[in-house]
């Protein structure tokens, strides 16, 4: 039965405001849909696209603004996609976007518009484009974070607003030795009565919870809304406890210093005196001075500023308009500074003061003074002199802490690459639901989450004249790895074991067989660090004594600072652990701390609590591997990413009994209009998962690629 298919473009949320497009009566519109294709298992965010033709009718010419005529001003912008929707049998079917790709002419007359309809999930790439993680400025908003000794100690000891400081050094090596003679820099043992040992605080960098980055993506791009199935789910510990190290540059943190000082904004002023012939010209407004000259008709007004420091010391002054545009800047001032602010200040605008200094300067109450002088005419035309004075209400101090701007310190990476890496890491899949939410689930959970668990039988609709059975996965193996394996210990591991740290190469039962392709590669765009547990090894003690400290050494195999790829890790919070010494720089101040975050590739340090890791395969537990008391086998974690996220799907695909079956069915509207990719298809006595399906919306003809469900093996 021929189906009625209608295309709308424009405001498809309100159909009365959308435009119905003229279509060819015989135009075939078919869509191919796939959620996770066995032929390309790392491909995500895939939804259907379809290119089809529209007649160059009078109506369509108007909609597309005669695109073939380039002399028309303000013509249709084919560079941008337009909201669109498909209606099937008078019922909304799919929403997405449509793009104009060209116009065919016959005898120099427009005949056909070529358009492509994009399913909703494709919007994610369109929205994000090439935007970098550094564009997520909301990461810094509301998080007061300074790069200083005291703030680093604070984040080394405890998490605050999704920010921690893990024991990962960017340049210097850490050791642990309680021998009294071993009082050297880098030895973090807390020797009594000395500051000769320890490690500088600026060897560490902050880290941010990955979920906070997901939140910032949604804040920056309001049209992107993720479900809480996987993201923003505190019970989902393997993701929610994941952090990214804020390593923008190799070696030292590079902070925009503004001359080694930050601007500090005066946040409170009050009017202290006034001579008002008729009405006020200015008033205090959110820490600034607001000019309201439009309320009266002054002959003249002038605004001046006097700033007096309590002690000698150079400082700079900025006056901003509406917290943005700089209208006055004066540098290297000392003690008292008088500033004549331009008399042509705009009315209905607020002007604020910022001061910076390389040393902490104090400005007493009433030492920062706004003076507004003016004349006004009364109703009789007589001029009168007026003045208003505003002063700082409280003591004002400059802030010499260096601001750590998270957006400026986050690793250089495209947002779409970051998301793709996470999706490949945890074998996630995504689709857009009817409300516009991007539903994120693991692939296993997606296949389990359907409304027809018993399957949809299509026997009566099958075209039995033709079908095909192929090998499911045309590869000898699947290789899982991390892009970043360049740090010193990861390099050493690769040299010793001839395998990448945390990597896995999978073929069923290690079988060697012929295949169309060699290996399929899934490479995560992240760094994978091998960590080291420190042992106390003084000469007076014949055996190694394990400490609570595990750390990361982010240098190359020449022990030079290393850049690498963005690093993801799990922090383990040690409380009441072995004291370690952190030094201030360049002074000899120090602090011994017993609470700190050690970095880890596993959620737990012991198997009895959790074996979950971000390795792909089984790897040694860096924390227990060299401990003399460790029992055999307890130093290896088995619940890697392959075991927990990929195994069921990949093993089933590689199984010798697995087939990829291609069939055609002529489905009625009641079935194909509601068919989902996680539905189970029933043919005879056999059950199948949908690998892909291509449906002609006008006829219901559907070509399926189906994976047979194996008896005795379930999708988990």
Secondary structure as a PSIPRED ss2 file (coil, helix, strand):
# PSIPRED VFORMAT (PSIPRED V4.0)

   1 X C   1.000  0.000  0.000
   2 X C   1.000  0.000  0.000
   3 X C   1.000  0.000  0.000
   4 X C   1.000  0.000  0.000
   5 X E   0.000  0.000  1.000
   6 X E   0.000  0.000  1.000
   7 X E   0.000  0.000  1.000
   8 X E   0.000  0.000  1.000
   9 X E   0.000  0.000  1.000
  10 X E   0.000  0.000  1.000
  11 X C   1.000  0.000  0.000
  12 X C   1.000  0.000  0.000
  13 X C   1.000  0.000  0.000
  14 X C   1.000  0.000  0.000
  15 X H   0.000  1.000  0.000
  16 X H   0.000  1.000  0.000
  17 X H   0.000  1.000  0.000
  18 X E   0.000  0.000  1.000
  19 X E   0.000  0.000  1.000
  20 X E   0.000  0.000  1.000
  21 X C   1.000  0.000  0.000
  22 X C   1.000  0.000  0.000
  23 X C   1.000  0.000  0.000
  24 X C   1.000  0.000  0.000
  25 X C   1.000  0.000  0.000
  26 X C   1.000  0.000  0.000
  27 X C   1.000  0.000  0.000
  28 X C   1.000  0.000  0.000
  29 X C   1.000  0.000  0.000
  30 X E   0.000  0.000  1.000
  31 X E   0.000  0.000  1.000
  32 X E   0.000  0.000  1.000
  33 X E   0.000  0.000  1.000
  34 X C   1.000  0.000  0.000
  35 X C   1.000  0.000  0.000
  36 X C   1.000  0.000  0.000
  37 X C   1.000  0.000  0.000
  38 X C   1.000  0.000  0.000
  39 X C   1.000  0.000  0.000
  40 X C   1.000  0.000  0.000
  41 X C   1.000  0.000  0.000
  42 X C   1.000  0.000  0.000
  43 X C   1.000  0.000  0.000
  44 X C   1.000  0.000  0.000
  45 X C   1.000  0.000  0.000
  46 X C   1.000  0.000  0.000
  47 X C   1.000  0.000  0.000
  48 X C   1.000  0.000  0.000
  49 X E   0.000  0.000  1.000
  50 X E   0.000  0.000  1.000
  51 X E   0.000  0.000  1.000
  52 X E   0.000  0.000  1.000
  53 X E   0.000  0.000  1.000
  54 X E   0.000  0.000  1.000
  55 X E   0.000  0.000  1.000
  56 X C   1.000  0.000  0.000
  57 X C   1.000  0.000  0.000
  58 X H   0.000  1.000  0.000
  59 X H   0.000  1.000  0.000
  60 X H   0.000  1.000  0.000
  61 X H   0.000  1.000  0.000
  62 X H   0.000  1.000  0.000
  63 X H   0.000  1.000  0.000
  64 X C   1.000  0.000  0.000
  65 X C   1.000  0.000  0.000
  66 X C   1.000  0.000  0.000
  67 X C   1.000  0.000  0.000
  68 X C   1.000  0.000  0.000
  69 X C   1.000  0.000  0.000
  70 X C   1.000  0.000  0.000
  71 X C   1.000  0.000  0.000
  72 X C   1.000  0.000  0.000
  73 X C   1.000  0.000  0.000
  74 X C   1.000  0.000  0.000
  75 X C   1.000  0.000  0.000
  76 X C   1.000  0.000  0.000
  77 X C   1.000  0.000  0.000
  78 X C   1.000  0.000  0.000
  79 X C   1.000  0.000  0.000
  80 X C   1.000  0.000  0.000
  81 X C   1.000  0.000  0.000
  82 X E   0.000  0.000  1.000
  83 X E   0.000  0.000  1.000
  84 X E   0.000  0.000  1.000
  85 X E   0.000  0.000  1.000
  86 X E   0.000  0.000  1.000
  87 X E   0.000  0.000  1.000
  88 X E   0.000  0.000  1.000
  89 X C   1.000  0.000  0.000
  90 X C   1.000  0.000  0.000
  91 X E   0.000  0.000  1.000
  92 X E   0.000  0.000  1.000
  93 X E   0.000  0.000  1.000
  94 X E   0.000  0.000  1.000
  95 X E   0.000  0.000  1.000
  96 X E   0.000  0.000  1.000
  97 X E   0.000  0.000  1.000
  98 X E   0.000  0.000  1.000
  99 X E   0.000  0.000  1.000
 100 X E   0.000  0.000  1.000
 101 X E   0.000  0.000  1.000
 102 X E   0.000  0.000  1.000
 103 X E   0.000  0.000  1.000
 104 X E   0.000  0.000  1.000
 105 X E   0.000  0.000  1.000
 106 X E   0.000  0.000  1.000
 107 X C   1.000  0.000  0.000
 108 X C   1.000  0.000  0.000
 109 X E   0.000  0.000  1.000
 110 X E   0.000  0.000  1.000
 111 X E   0.000  0.000  1.000
 112 X E   0.000  0.000  1.000
 113 X E   0.000  0.000  1.000
 114 X E   0.000  0.000  1.000
 115 X E   0.000  0.000  1.000
 116 X E   0.000  0.000  1.000
 117 X E   0.000  0.000  1.000
 118 X E   0.000  0.000  1.000
 119 X E   0.000  0.000  1.000
 120 X H   0.000  1.000  0.000
 121 X H   0.000  1.000  0.000
 122 X H   0.000  1.000  0.000
 123 X H   0.000  1.000  0.000
 124 X H   0.000  1.000  0.000
 125 X H   0.000  1.000  0.000
 126 X H   0.000  1.000  0.000
 127 X H   0.000  1.000  0.000
 128 X H   0.000  1.000  0.000
 129 X C   1.000  0.000  0.000
 130 X C   1.000  0.000  0.000
 131 X C   1.000  0.000  0.000
 132 X E   0.000  0.000  1.000
 133 X H   0.000  1.000  0.000
 134 X H   0.000  1.000  0.000
 135 X H   0.000  1.000  0.000
 136 X C   1.000  0.000  0.000
 137 X H   0.000  1.000  0.000
 138 X H   0.000  1.000  0.000
 139 X H   0.000  1.000  0.000
 140 X C   1.000  0.000  0.000
 141 X C   1.000  0.000  0.000
 142 X C   1.000  0.000  0.000
 143 X C   1.000  0.000  0.000
 144 X C   1.000  0.000  0.000
 145 X C   1.000  0.000  0.000
 146 X E   0.000  0.000  1.000
 147 X E   0.000  0.000  1.000
 148 X C   1.000  0.000  0.000
 149 X H   0.000  1.000  0.000
 150 X H   0.000  1.000  0.000
 151 X H   0.000  1.000  0.000
 152 X H   0.000  1.000  0.000
 153 X H   0.000  1.000  0.000
 154 X H   0.000  1.000  0.000
 155 X H   0.000  1.000  0.000
 156 X H   0.000  1.000  0.000
 157 X H   0.000  1.000  0.000
 158 X C   1.000  0.000  0.000
 159 X C   1.000  0.000  0.000
 160 X E   0.000  0.000  1.000
 161 X C   1.000  0.000  0.000
 162 X C   1.000  0.000  0.000
 163 X E   0.000  0.000  1.000
 164 X E   0.000  0.000  1.000
 165 X E   0.000  0.000  1.000
 166 X E   0.000  0.000  1.000
 167 X C   1.000  0.000  0.000
 168 X E   0.000  0.000  1.000
 169 X E   0.000  0.000  1.000
 170 X C   1.000  0.000  0.000
 171 X C   1.000  0.000  0.000
 172 X C   1.000  0.000  0.000
 173 X C   1.000  0.000  0.000
 174 X C   1.000  0.000  0.000
 175 X E   0.000  0.000  1.000
 176 X C   1.000  0.000  0.000
 177 X C   1.000  0.000  0.000
 178 X C   1.000  0.000  0.000
 179 X C   1.000  0.000  0.000
 180 X C   1.000  0.000  0.000
 181 X C   1.000  0.000  0.000
 182 X C   1.000  0.000  0.000
 183 X C   1.000  0.000  0.000
 184 X C   1.000  0.000  0.000
 185 X E   0.000  0.000  1.000
 186 X C   1.000  0.000  0.000
 187 X E   0.000  0.000  1.000
 188 X C   1.000  0.000  0.000
 189 X E   0.000  0.000  1.000
 190 X C   1.000  0.000  0.000
 191 X C   1.000  0.000  0.000
 192 X C   1.000  0.000  0.000
 193 X C   1.000  0.000  0.000
 194 X C   1.000  0.000  0.000
 195 X C   1.000  0.000  0.000
 196 X C   1.000  0.000  0.000
 197 X C   1.000  0.000  0.000
 198 X E   0.000  0.000  1.000
 199 X E   0.000  0.000  1.000
 200 X E   0.000  0.000  1.000
 201 X H   0.000  1.000  0.000
 202 X H   0.000  1.000  0.000
 203 X H   0.000  1.000  0.000
 204 X C   1.000  0.000  0.000
 205 X C   1.000  0.000  0.000
 206 X E   0.000  0.000  1.000
 207 X E   0.000  0.000  1.000
 208 X E   0.000  0.000  1.000
 209 X E   0.000  0.000  1.000
 210 X H   0.000  1.000  0.000
 211 X H   0.000  1.000  0.000
 212 X H   0.000  1.000  0.000
 213 X H   0.000  1.000  0.000
 214 X H   0.000  1.000  0.000
 215 X H   0.000  1.000  0.000
 216 X H   0.000  1.000  0.000
 217 X H   0.000  1.000  0.000
 218 X H   0.000  1.000  0.000
 219 X H   0.000  1.000  0.000
 220 X H   0.000  1.000  0.000
 221 X C   1.000  0.000  0.000
 222 X C   1.000  0.000  0.000
 223 X C   1.000  0.000  0.000
 224 X C   1.000  0.000  0.000
 225 X C   1.000  0.000  0.000
 226 X E   0.000  0.000  1.000
 227 X C   1.000  0.000  0.000
 228 X C   1.000  0.000  0.000
 229 X C   1.000  0.000  0.000
 230 X C   1.000  0.000  0.000
 231 X C   1.000  0.000  0.000
 232 X C   1.000  0.000  0.000
 233 X C   1.000  0.000  0.000
 234 X C   1.000  0.000  0.000
 235 X C   1.000  0.000  0.000
 236 X C   1.000  0.000  0.000
 237 X H   0.000  1.000  0.000
 238 X H   0.000  1.000  0.000
 239 X H   0.000  1.000  0.000
 240 X H   0.000  1.000  0.000
 241 X C   1.000  0.000  0.000
 242 X E   0.000  0.000  1.000
 243 X E   0.000  0.000  1.000
 244 X E   0.000  0.000  1.000
 245 X E   0.000  0.000  1.000
 246 X C   1.000  0.000  0.000
 247 X C   1.000  0.000  0.000
 248 X C   1.000  0.000  0.000
 249 X C   1.000  0.000  0.000
 250 X C   1.000  0.000  0.000
 251 X C   1.000  0.000  0.000
 252 X C   1.000  0.000  0.000
 253 X C   1.000  0.000  0.000
 254 X C   1.000  0.000  0.000
 255 X C   1.000  0.000  0.000
 256 X C   1.000  0.000  0.000
 257 X C   1.000  0.000  0.000
 258 X C   1.000  0.000  0.000
 259 X C   1.000  0.000  0.000
 260 X C   1.000  0.000  0.000
 261 X C   1.000  0.000  0.000
 262 X C   1.000  0.000  0.000
 263 X C   1.000  0.000  0.000
 264 X E   0.000  0.000  1.000
 265 X E   0.000  0.000  1.000
 266 X C   1.000  0.000  0.000
 267 X C   1.000  0.000  0.000
 268 X C   1.000  0.000  0.000
 269 X E   0.000  0.000  1.000
 270 X E   0.000  0.000  1.000
 271 X E   0.000  0.000  1.000
 272 X E   0.000  0.000  1.000
 273 X E   0.000  0.000  1.000
 274 X E   0.000  0.000  1.000
 275 X E   0.000  0.000  1.000
 276 X C   1.000  0.000  0.000
 277 X C   1.000  0.000  0.000
 278 X C   1.000  0.000  0.000
 279 X C   1.000  0.000  0.000
 280 X C   1.000  0.000  0.000
 281 X C   1.000  0.000  0.000
 282 X E   0.000  0.000  1.000
 283 X E   0.000  0.000  1.000
 284 X E   0.000  0.000  1.000
 285 X E   0.000  0.000  1.000
 286 X C   1.000  0.000  0.000
 287 X C   1.000  0.000  0.000
 288 X E   0.000  0.000  1.000
 289 X E   0.000  0.000  1.000
 290 X E   0.000  0.000  1.000
 291 X E   0.000  0.000  1.000
 292 X C   1.000  0.000  0.000
 293 X H   0.000  1.000  0.000
 294 X H   0.000  1.000  0.000
 295 X H   0.000  1.000  0.000
 296 X C   1.000  0.000  0.000
 297 X C   1.000  0.000  0.000
 298 X E   0.000  0.000  1.000
 299 X E   0.000  0.000  1.000
 300 X E   0.000  0.000  1.000
 301 X E   0.000  0.000  1.000
 302 X E   0.000  0.000  1.000
 303 X E   0.000  0.000  1.000
 304 X E   0.000  0.000  1.000
 305 X E   0.000  0.000  1.000
 306 X E   0.000  0.000  1.000
 307 X E   0.000  0.000  1.000
 308 X E   0.000  0.000  1.000
 309 X C   1.000  0.000  0.000
 310 X C   1.000  0.000  0.000
 311 X C   1.000  0.000  0.000
 312 X C   1.000  0.000  0.000
 313 X C   1.000  0.000  0.000
 314 X C   1.000  0.000  0.000
 315 X E   0.000  0.000  1.000
 316 X E   0.000  0.000  1.000
 317 X E   0.000  0.000  1.000
 318 X E   0.000  0.000  1.000
 319 X E   0.000  0.000  1.000
 320 X E   0.000  0.000  1.000
 321 X E   0.000  0.000  1.000
 322 X C   1.000  0.000  0.000
 323 X C   1.000  0.000  0.000
 324 X C   1.000  0.000  0.000
 325 X E   0.000  0.000  1.000
 326 X E   0.000  0.000  1.000
 327 X E   0.000  0.000  1.000
 328 X E   0.000  0.000  1.000
 329 X E   0.000  0.000  1.000
 330 X E   0.000  0.000  1.000
 331 X E   0.000  0.000  1.000
 332 X E   0.000  0.000  1.000
 333 X E   0.000  0.000  1.000
 334 X C   1.000  0.000  0.000
 335 X C   1.000  0.000  0.000
 336 X E   0.000  0.000  1.000
 337 X E   0.000  0.000  1.000
 338 X E   0.000  0.000  1.000
 339 X E   0.000  0.000  1.000
 340 X E   0.000  0.000  1.000
 341 X E   0.000  0.000  1.000
 342 X C   1.000  0.000  0.000
 343 X C   1.000  0.000  0.000
 344 X C   1.000  0.000  0.000
 345 X C   1.000  0.000  0.000
 346 X C   1.000  0.000  0.000
 347 X C   1.000  0.000  0.000
 348 X C   1.000  0.000  0.000
 349 X E   0.000  0.000  1.000
 350 X E   0.000  0.000  1.000
 351 X E   0.000  0.000  1.000
 352 X E   0.000  0.000  1.000
 353 X E   0.000  0.000  1.000
 354 X E   0.000  0.000  1.000
 355 X E   0.000  0.000  1.000
 356 X E   0.000  0.000  1.000
 357 X C   1.000  0.000  0.000
 358 X C   1.000  0.000  0.000
 359 X C   1.000  0.000  0.000
 360 X C   1.000  0.000  0.000
 361 X C   1.000  0.000  0.000
 362 X E   0.000  0.000  1.000
 363 X E   0.000  0.000  1.000
 364 X C   1.000  0.000  0.000
 365 X C   1.000  0.000  0.000
 366 X C   1.000  0.000  0.000
 367 X C   1.000  0.000  0.000
 368 X E   0.000  0.000  1.000
 369 X E   0.000  0.000  1.000
 370 X E   0.000  0.000  1.000
 371 X E   0.000  0.000  1.000
 372 X E   0.000  0.000  1.000
 373 X E   0.000  0.000  1.000
 374 X E   0.000  0.000  1.000
 375 X E   0.000  0.000  1.000
 376 X E   0.000  0.000  1.000
 377 X E   0.000  0.000  1.000
 378 X C   1.000  0.000  0.000
 379 X C   1.000  0.000  0.000
 380 X C   1.000  0.000  0.000
 381 X C   1.000  0.000  0.000
 382 X C   1.000  0.000  0.000
 383 X E   0.000  0.000  1.000
 384 X E   0.000  0.000  1.000
 385 X E   0.000  0.000  1.000
 386 X E   0.000  0.000  1.000
 387 X E   0.000  0.000  1.000
 388 X E   0.000  0.000  1.000
 389 X E   0.000  0.000  1.000
 390 X E   0.000  0.000  1.000
 391 X E   0.000  0.000  1.000
 392 X E   0.000  0.000  1.000
 393 X C   1.000  0.000  0.000
 394 X C   1.000  0.000  0.000
 395 X C   1.000  0.000  0.000
 396 X E   0.000  0.000  1.000
 397 X E   0.000  0.000  1.000
 398 X C   1.000  0.000  0.000
 399 X C   1.000  0.000  0.000
 400 X C   1.000  0.000  0.000
 401 X C   1.000  0.000  0.000
 402 X E   0.000  0.000  1.000
 403 X E   0.000  0.000  1.000
 404 X C   1.000  0.000  0.000
 405 X C   1.000  0.000  0.000
 406 X H   0.000  1.000  0.000
 407 X H   0.000  1.000  0.000
 408 X H   0.000  1.000  0.000
 409 X H   0.000  1.000  0.000
 410 X C   1.000  0.000  0.000
 411 X C   1.000  0.000  0.000
 412 X C   1.000  0.000  0.000
 413 X C   1.000  0.000  0.000
 414 X E   0.000  0.000  1.000
 415 X H   0.000  1.000  0.000
 416 X H   0.000  1.000  0.000
 417 X H   0.000  1.000  0.000
 418 X H   0.000  1.000  0.000
 419 X H   0.000  1.000  0.000
 420 X H   0.000  1.000  0.000
 421 X H   0.000  1.000  0.000
 422 X H   0.000  1.000  0.000
 423 X H   0.000  1.000  0.000
 424 X H   0.000  1.000  0.000
 425 X H   0.000  1.000  0.000
 426 X C   1.000  0.000  0.000
 427 X C   1.000  0.000  0.000
 428 X E   0.000  0.000  1.000
 429 X E   0.000  0.000  1.000
 430 X E   0.000  0.000  1.000
 431 X E   0.000  0.000  1.000
 432 X E   0.000  0.000  1.000
 433 X C   1.000  0.000  0.000
 434 X C   1.000  0.000  0.000
 435 X C   1.000  0.000  0.000
 436 X C   1.000  0.000  0.000
 437 X C   1.000  0.000  0.000
 438 X E   0.000  0.000  1.000
 439 X E   0.000  0.000  1.000
 440 X E   0.000  0.000  1.000
 441 X E   0.000  0.000  1.000
 442 X E   0.000  0.000  1.000
 443 X H   0.000  1.000  0.000
 444 X H   0.000  1.000  0.000
 445 X H   0.000  1.000  0.000
 446 X H   0.000  1.000  0.000
 447 X H   0.000  1.000  0.000
 448 X H   0.000  1.000  0.000
 449 X C   1.000  0.000  0.000
 450 X C   1.000  0.000  0.000
 451 X C   1.000  0.000  0.000
 452 X C   1.000  0.000  0.000
 453 X C   1.000  0.000  0.000
 454 X C   1.000  0.000  0.000
 455 X C   1.000  0.000  0.000
 456 X E   0.000  0.000  1.000
 457 X E   0.000  0.000  1.000
 458 X C   1.000  0.000  0.000
 459 X H   0.000  1.000  0.000
 460 X H   0.000  1.000  0.000
 461 X H   0.000  1.000  0.000
 462 X E   0.000  0.000  1.000
 463 X C   1.000  0.000  0.000
 464 X C   1.000  0.000  0.000
 465 X C   1.000  0.000  0.000
 466 X C   1.000  0.000  0.000
 467 X C   1.000  0.000  0.000
 468 X E   0.000  0.000  1.000
 469 X E   0.000  0.000  1.000
 470 X E   0.000  0.000  1.000
 471 X E   0.000  0.000  1.000
 472 X C   1.000  0.000  0.000
 473 X C   1.000  0.000  0.000
 474 X C   1.000  0.000  0.000
 475 X E   0.000  0.000  1.000
 476 X E   0.000  0.000  1.000
 477 X E   0.000  0.000  1.000
 478 X E   0.000  0.000  1.000
 479 X E   0.000  0.000  1.000
 480 X E   0.000  0.000  1.000
 481 X E   0.000  0.000  1.000
 482 X E   0.000  0.000  1.000
 483 X E   0.000  0.000  1.000
 484 X E   0.000  0.000  1.000
 485 X C   1.000  0.000  0.000
 486 X C   1.000  0.000  0.000
 487 X C   1.000  0.000  0.000
 488 X H   0.000  1.000  0.000
 489 X H   0.000  1.000  0.000
 490 X H   0.000  1.000  0.000
 491 X H   0.000  1.000  0.000
 492 X H   0.000  1.000  0.000
 493 X H   0.000  1.000  0.000
 494 X H   0.000  1.000  0.000
 495 X H   0.000  1.000  0.000
 496 X H   0.000  1.000  0.000
 497 X H   0.000  1.000  0.000
 498 X C   1.000  0.000  0.000
 499 X C   1.000  0.000  0.000
 500 X C   1.000  0.000  0.000
 501 X C   1.000  0.000  0.000
 502 X C   1.000  0.000  0.000
 503 X C   1.000  0.000  0.000
 504 X E   0.000  0.000  1.000
 505 X E   0.000  0.000  1.000
 506 X E   0.000  0.000  1.000
 507 X C   1.000  0.000  0.000
 508 X H   0.000  1.000  0.000
 509 X H   0.000  1.000  0.000
 510 X H   0.000  1.000  0.000
 511 X C   1.000  0.000  0.000
 512 X C   1.000  0.000  0.000
 513 X C   1.000  0.000  0.000
 514 X C   1.000  0.000  0.000
 515 X C   1.000  0.000  0.000
 516 X C   1.000  0.000  0.000
 517 X E   0.000  0.000  1.000
 518 X E   0.000  0.000  1.000
 519 X E   0.000  0.000  1.000
 520 X E   0.000  0.000  1.000
 521 X E   0.000  0.000  1.000
 522 X E   0.000  0.000  1.000
 523 X E   0.000  0.000  1.000
 524 X E   0.000  0.000  1.000
 525 X E   0.000  0.000  1.000
 526 X E   0.000  0.000  1.000
 527 X E   0.000  0.000  1.000
 528 X C   1.000  0.000  0.000
 529 X C   1.000  0.000  0.000
 530 X C   1.000  0.000  0.000
 531 X C   1.000  0.000  0.000
 532 X E   0.000  0.000  1.000
 533 X E   0.000  0.000  1.000
 534 X E   0.000  0.000  1.000
 535 X E   0.000  0.000  1.000
 536 X E   0.000  0.000  1.000
 537 X C   1.000  0.000  0.000
 538 X C   1.000  0.000  0.000
 539 X C   1.000  0.000  0.000
 540 X C   1.000  0.000  0.000
 541 X C   1.000  0.000  0.000
 542 X C   1.000  0.000  0.000
 543 X C   1.000  0.000  0.000
 544 X C   1.000  0.000  0.000
 545 X E   0.000  0.000  1.000
 546 X E   0.000  0.000  1.000
 547 X E   0.000  0.000  1.000
 548 X E   0.000  0.000  1.000
 549 X E   0.000  0.000  1.000
 550 X E   0.000  0.000  1.000
 551 X E   0.000  0.000  1.000
 552 X E   0.000  0.000  1.000
 553 X E   0.000  0.000  1.000
 554 X C   1.000  0.000  0.000
 555 X E   0.000  0.000  1.000
 556 X C   1.000  0.000  0.000
 557 X C   1.000  0.000  0.000
 558 X C   1.000  0.000  0.000
 559 X C   1.000  0.000  0.000
 560 X C   1.000  0.000  0.000
 561 X E   0.000  0.000  1.000
 562 X C   1.000  0.000  0.000
 563 X C   1.000  0.000  0.000
 564 X C   1.000  0.000  0.000
 565 X C   1.000  0.000  0.000
 566 X E   0.000  0.000  1.000
 567 X E   0.000  0.000  1.000
 568 X E   0.000  0.000  1.000
 569 X E   0.000  0.000  1.000
 570 X E   0.000  0.000  1.000
 571 X E   0.000  0.000  1.000
 572 X E   0.000  0.000  1.000
 573 X E   0.000  0.000  1.000
 574 X E   0.000  0.000  1.000
 575 X C   1.000  0.000  0.000
 576 X C   1.000  0.000  0.000
 577 X C   1.000  0.000  0.000
 578 X C   1.000  0.000  0.000
 579 X C   1.000  0.000  0.000
 580 X E   0.000  0.000  1.000
 581 X E   0.000  0.000  1.000
 582 X E   0.000  0.000  1.000
 583 X E   0.000  0.000  1.000
 584 X C   1.000  0.000  0.000
 585 X C   1.000  0.000  0.000
 586 X C   1.000  0.000  0.000
 587 X C   1.000  0.000  0.000
 588 X C   1.000  0.000  0.000
 589 X C   1.000  0.000  0.000
 590 X E   0.000  0.000  1.000
 591 X E   0.000  0.000  1.000
 592 X E   0.000  0.000  1.000
 593 X E   0.000  0.000  1.000
 594 X C   1.000  0.000  0.000
 595 X C   1.000  0.000  0.000
 596 X E   0.000  0.000  1.000
 597 X E   0.000  0.000  1.000
 598 X E   0.000  0.000  1.000
 599 X E   0.000  0.000  1.000
 600 X E   0.000  0.000  1.000
 601 X C   1.000  0.000  0.000
 602 X E   0.000  0.000  1.000
 603 X C   1.000  0.000  0.000
 604 X C   1.000  0.000  0.000
 605 X C   1.000  0.000  0.000
 606 X C   1.000  0.000  0.000
 607 X C   1.000  0.000  0.000
 608 X C   1.000  0.000  0.000
 609 X C   1.000  0.000  0.000
 610 X C   1.000  0.000  0.000
 611 X C   1.000  0.000  0.000
 612 X C   1.000  0.000  0.000
 613 X E   0.000  0.000  1.000
 614 X C   1.000  0.000  0.000
 615 X C   1.000  0.000  0.000
 616 X C   1.000  0.000  0.000
 617 X C   1.000  0.000  0.000
 618 X C   1.000  0.000  0.000
 619 X E   0.000  0.000  1.000
 620 X E   0.000  0.000  1.000
 621 X C   1.000  0.000  0.000
 622 X C   1.000  0.000  0.000
 623 X C   1.000  0.000  0.000
 624 X C   1.000  0.000  0.000
 625 X C   1.000  0.000  0.000
 626 X C   1.000  0.000  0.000
 627 X C   1.000  0.000  0.000
 628 X C   1.000  0.000  0.000
 629 X C   1.000  0.000  0.000
 630 X C   1.000  0.000  0.000
 631 X C   1.000  0.000  0.000
 632 X C   1.000  0.000  0.000
 633 X C   1.000  0.000  0.000
 634 X C   1.000  0.000  0.000
 635 X C   1.000  0.000  0.000
 636 X E   0.000  0.000  1.000
 637 X E   0.000  0.000  1.000
 638 X C   1.000  0.000  0.000
 639 X C   1.000  0.000  0.000
 640 X C   1.000  0.000  0.000
 641 X H   0.000  1.000  0.000
 642 X H   0.000  1.000  0.000
 643 X H   0.000  1.000  0.000
 644 X H   0.000  1.000  0.000
 645 X H   0.000  1.000  0.000
 646 X H   0.000  1.000  0.000
 647 X H   0.000  1.000  0.000
 648 X H   0.000  1.000  0.000
 649 X H   0.000  1.000  0.000
 650 X H   0.000  1.000  0.000
 651 X H   0.000  1.000  0.000
 652 X H   0.000  1.000  0.000
 653 X H   0.000  1.000  0.000
 654 X H   0.000  1.000  0.000
 655 X C   1.000  0.000  0.000
 656 X C   1.000  0.000  0.000
 657 X C   1.000  0.000  0.000
 658 X C   1.000  0.000  0.000
 659 X E   0.000  0.000  1.000
 660 X E   0.000  0.000  1.000
 661 X E   0.000  0.000  1.000
 662 X E   0.000  0.000  1.000
 663 X E   0.000  0.000  1.000
 664 X E   0.000  0.000  1.000
 665 X E   0.000  0.000  1.000
 666 X E   0.000  0.000  1.000
 667 X C   1.000  0.000  0.000
 668 X C   1.000  0.000  0.000
 669 X H   0.000  1.000  0.000
 670 X H   0.000  1.000  0.000
 671 X H   0.000  1.000  0.000
 672 X H   0.000  1.000  0.000
 673 X C   1.000  0.000  0.000
 674 X C   1.000  0.000  0.000
 675 X C   1.000  0.000  0.000
 676 X C   1.000  0.000  0.000
 677 X C   1.000  0.000  0.000
 678 X C   1.000  0.000  0.000
 679 X C   1.000  0.000  0.000
 680 X E   0.000  0.000  1.000
 681 X E   0.000  0.000  1.000
 682 X E   0.000  0.000  1.000
 683 X E   0.000  0.000  1.000
 684 X C   1.000  0.000  0.000
 685 X C   1.000  0.000  0.000
 686 X E   0.000  0.000  1.000
 687 X E   0.000  0.000  1.000
 688 X E   0.000  0.000  1.000
 689 X E   0.000  0.000  1.000
 690 X E   0.000  0.000  1.000
 691 X E   0.000  0.000  1.000
 692 X E   0.000  0.000  1.000
 693 X E   0.000  0.000  1.000
 694 X E   0.000  0.000  1.000
 695 X E   0.000  0.000  1.000
 696 X E   0.000  0.000  1.000
 697 X C   1.000  0.000  0.000
 698 X C   1.000  0.000  0.000
 699 X C   1.000  0.000  0.000
 700 X C   1.000  0.000  0.000
 701 X E   0.000  0.000  1.000
 702 X E   0.000  0.000  1.000
 703 X E   0.000  0.000  1.000
 704 X E   0.000  0.000  1.000
 705 X E   0.000  0.000  1.000
 706 X E   0.000  0.000  1.000
 707 X E   0.000  0.000  1.000
 708 X E   0.000  0.000  1.000
 709 X C   1.000  0.000  0.000
 710 X C   1.000  0.000  0.000
 711 X C   1.000  0.000  0.000
 712 X C   1.000  0.000  0.000
 713 X C   1.000  0.000  0.000
 714 X C   1.000  0.000  0.000
 715 X C   1.000  0.000  0.000
 716 X C   1.000  0.000  0.000
